[in-house]
Amino acid sequence: MVDAGADRYVTQTWDGSPDGAESVGRALVLPGGDYTVDQPLLFWACHVLAQAGWRVVTLRWQWCVRLGRSSQLRRSWCCAA
């Protein structure tokens, strides 16, 4: 796991993605706040890209975990950035 934005987001290489020179290219998957890479559309997109030889890097927003689904808290966190 690569921790790029410590308190805001975490990036991670998708399991099964080829490394370095073996990959066709890189794909960065940036989900919205209410839809993660674990949900069906992005999960299968990442899976297919990795199977096709792409190095897939996903991003997970930390505020989704810390603040849950409280929209008022999320808005205040986003506006403070």
C-alpha positions as CSV (number, residue, x, y, z in Angstrom):
1,M,0.0,0.0,0.0
2,V,1.3,3.4,-0.9
3,D,0.2,6.2,1.5
4,A,0.2,9.4,-0.6
5,G,-2.2,11.7,1.1
6,A,-2.1,10.3,4.7
7,D,-5.2,12.0,6.1
8,R,-7.2,12.3,2.9
9,Y,-6.7,9.3,0.7
10,V,-4.8,6.1,0.2
11,T,-3.6,4.6,-3.1
12,Q,-3.2,0.9,-3.6
13,T,-2.1,-1.4,-6.5
14,W,-4.9,-3.8,-7.5
15,D,-4.2,-7.4,-6.6
16,G,-3.2,-9.3,-9.8
17,S,-1.9,-6.2,-11.6
18,P,1.4,-6.8,-13.4
19,D,4.5,-5.0,-12.2
20,G,6.6,-2.4,-14.0
21,A,7.9,-3.5,-17.4
22,E,5.3,-6.3,-17.7
23,S,2.3,-4.0,-17.8
24,V,0.6,-2.5,-20.9
25,G,0.2,0.8,-19.1
26,R,-1.2,2.3,-15.9
27,A,-4.8,2.9,-15.0
28,L,-5.7,5.1,-12.0
29,V,-9.2,4.5,-10.7
30,L,-10.7,7.5,-8.8
31,P,-14.1,6.6,-7.3
32,G,-16.5,9.2,-5.9
33,G,-17.2,9.5,-2.2
34,D,-20.2,7.2,-2.1
35,Y,-19.0,4.5,-4.5
36,T,-15.8,2.6,-3.8
37,V,-13.7,0.3,-5.9
38,D,-15.2,-2.6,-3.9
39,Q,-18.6,-2.1,-5.5
40,P,-19.5,-4.0,-8.7
41,L,-18.9,-1.5,-11.5
42,L,-15.4,-0.4,-10.4
43,F,-14.5,-3.8,-9.0
44,W,-15.0,-5.5,-12.4
45,A,-13.5,-2.7,-14.4
46,C,-10.3,-3.0,-12.2
47,H,-10.4,-6.8,-12.6
48,V,-10.7,-6.7,-16.4
49,L,-7.9,-4.0,-16.7
50,A,-5.6,-6.1,-14.6
51,Q,-6.3,-9.2,-16.6
52,A,-5.6,-7.3,-19.8
53,G,-2.2,-6.4,-18.5
54,W,-2.7,-3.0,-17.1
55,R,-1.2,-1.9,-13.8
56,V,-4.2,-0.7,-11.9
57,V,-3.9,1.8,-9.0
58,T,-7.0,2.6,-6.9
59,L,-7.7,5.5,-4.6
60,R,-9.7,5.2,-1.4
61,W,-10.9,8.4,0.3
62,Q,-10.2,8.3,4.0
63,W,-13.0,10.6,4.9
64,C,-15.5,8.0,3.8
65,V,-14.2,5.7,6.5
66,R,-13.9,8.3,9.2
67,L,-17.1,10.3,8.6
68,G,-19.4,7.5,7.3
69,R,-22.4,8.7,5.4
70,S,-23.2,11.9,7.3
71,S,-23.5,14.4,4.4
72,Q,-23.1,17.5,6.6
73,L,-19.8,16.2,8.1
74,R,-18.6,15.3,4.6
75,R,-19.4,18.8,3.2
76,S,-17.6,20.5,6.1
77,W,-14.6,18.2,5.6
78,C,-14.4,18.9,1.9
79,C,-14.9,22.7,2.3
80,A,-12.0,22.8,4.8
81,A,-9.6,21.3,2.3
